[in-house]
Amino acid sequence: LGSYFCYDNPAALQTQIQRDMQVNTTKFMLLYAWYSWPNVVLCFFGGFLIDRVFGIRWGTIIFSCFVCIGQVVFALGGIFNAFWLMEFGRFIFGTGGESLAVAQNTYAVSWFKGKELNLVFGLQLSMARIGSTVNMNLMGWLYSKVEASLGSAGHTTLGVTLMIGGVTCILSLICALALAYLDQRAERILHKEQGKTGEVIKLTDVKDFSLPLWLIFIICVSYYVVVFPFIGLGKVFFMEKFKFSSQAASAINSVVYVISAPLSPVFGLLVDKTGKNIIWVLCAVATTFVSHVMLAFTLWNPWIAMCLMGVSYSLLACALWPMVAYVVPEHQLGTAYGFMQSIQNLGLAIVSIIAGVILDTRGYLFLEVFFIACVSASLVSLLSVVLLYLVNRARGGNLNYSAKQREEMKLSHTE
Amino acid sequence: MCGCGEPSWGWGLCAPSPILLLSLLLSAAPFGLLGEETRQVSLEAVPGWPGPPQNLLHIRAVGANSTLHYVWSSLGLPAVLLVATNTPHSFLSVNWSRLLSPEPDEGLMVLPKDSIQFSSALVFTRLFEFDSTNVSDVTAKLPGKPYPPYSLAEFSWNNITDSLDPATLSATFRGRPIHDLTKAFVNGSLSFRVQAFSTSGRPIQPPRLLHTADTCQLEVVLTGASPRGNCSLFGLEVATLSQGPDCPSVQEQRSIDDEYAPAVFQLDQLLWGSLPSGFVQWRPVAFSQKQRGRESALPCQVSPLHPTLAYSLPQSPIVQAYFGSQTNFCAFNLTFGASTGPGYWDQYYLSWSMLLGMGSPPVDALSPLVLGIMAVALGAPGLMLLGGGLILLLHHKQYSEYQPIN
């Protein structure tokens, strides 16, 4: 889970990085973009690599290594005052990061299949978010300690801080090794099969995707891009607009993660029980819209807006992803999820860059307005899905069935 | 505007934000008594002294029934007089021999005297330099250990006629110490660029303060001077006339709009008396590079105004000539930069702008682009809902029409 800790390292140290490396926000956001680029492609092949080439144990270990090396290179970039090296480090880090998550999920499936899988996924997400939160609040403190012990601020301090942050990556590598050992032992003792991602990805399936699926993709991309790049740039926003201290700004910037950690399992359960995914997604998107409007156009305490965003983000994560399963035939499911993750990463990469440019030239208000426009796009596509659903209700679409209806449907299928 | 000292932790404290929003949305700045949409603005160096040219710059903004006069000068010290009159025919009268004498009283007047509605002055007295190393306490009164300040009364200034440009309505006063003992200003200078405007608009470079024909802009640039330490911060002492026993105060207005100065959500404003009077406006930001981007933005702190005895300040002849020697002064300090972040030391460059005017200060409004995008962003889902509702209605109708057939 160390990779989640390091994913938001740049956000936690935004001011320090920009000052010590003397780069503007546009270049700073490239650090996030470089993380996303490899994942645009890798989301398709990560599952394949794990299933066919490395096997899950070696896959996890290899991807952990990538994460470690990436973080070390990132830190070295700081020590040698070479921004391109930092970008390169983020690229390697990204190569490992997302695939590591896939490997993790595969482990979870292979160990908990048929038991409390939803809960495990929820907890996994919680752990990830806790990692991010701790990072947000710890890195600034760590930086000031290193600064005190080295006697001056500068790119060396930055590098050393990041290097210490990289220790968590080493920890996760050790965990990967331990897991591999345990898994092997379990296989020997229990004659258990090695886990498979079960993802079969065929790029040719893409042309068969239905309109609702494409709309869901749009919702996904335009929603995620207003949450993650915003958090990446949020700290300075809270410090300048709301006059927060550095610590308070870090704290509020991480509140989305803090909230989604405990709420993800709860909402997962809620959505499972009630069904009606579309309504939940609609609520989540509308709430995010409201919270961004609040951040942009009022001086109200931003805790309100950020908490709303945290709640809606966890709700969306729980309700949107399962929705795909209802509009895609099962044999295309792997492709659909891979594609969704891939374009999400593409969107994040592009929007990170755009957001940096907007901030440098037009300021935070305009950036917020841009995000509001993105949420609005997401809302529009969502409403289109609702319309399609209403129009095609006679044809038996099943996006918005309640849990009970779904249960009945399953029964009728199995009969 | 929002008079709470607490940075908005509780939202009860900073209630007026919807009002703020409303006032921002009402884009047309309410023009005050003196404010007029169109003015004939002219800028000239005042001629007439037979000896070596003296720096006296007169900006005259003539409206239908009022005239605004700005008189800039580097005589003695960089200073500006602001005079508003209620007639289009008022004029500046200069008695050069008296103005240049040791007793300059009444050497400079705006006539007719009974048309004068408002008058005040700003004097730039000293350039400070602080050593900001080892300053850990942010709340400390001084930004660092002060070096001996440069008194602007001991500067020599170039001839403004060289830099005067009637097309852009601008002129630059450039000065360096007369006795530059430390050789700090060998390649350096401190300049005051003054610009007037015939229409309202915004400059291209941040902080992009909104200007009108009623205002003029001052850009202070320190460039090339060698700092006396590795971590030198600079500051400027500004003095102004106080109308009564109390000094005017600097208001810090918080806004939601940072489109014109990215990541700066504050506008500082000095008002002389109740509106409409004169005002000075600036964003608390200075820049350490010619290309004024966010990466070169420095914070700018302002001290509260404090009363100062006239004799403790170097005198500006034009202020004394207009107001006489029996005047009360208030002074305040501006400090640019902090011990961390970008600073003057990056490129030996520092620039800061302010807007000076009479009447009601210009009020920022959300740009049409922002309003347009918001309209689309709010309108599109709204239309979808409406359209969806309609389709649903029609669908139901069809359904009920077909039902009997089935």
Interface residues (C-beta under 8 A of the other chain):
Chain A: T15 Q18 R19 Q22 V23 N24 T25 A153 V236 F237 E240 K241 F242 K243 F244 A296 F297 T298 L299 W300 N301 I304 L359 D360 T361 R362 G363 Y364 L365 F366 V369 F370 I372 A373 V375 S376 L379 V380 L383 S384 V386 L387 L390 V391
Chain B: C2 P7 S8 W9 G10 W11 C14 S17 P18 L20 L21 R254 I256 D257 D258 E259 Y260 A261 P262 A263 V264 F265 G293 R294 E295 T340 G341 P342 L366 L369 V370 I373 M374 V376 A377 L378 A380 P381 M384 L385 G387 G388 I391 L392 H395
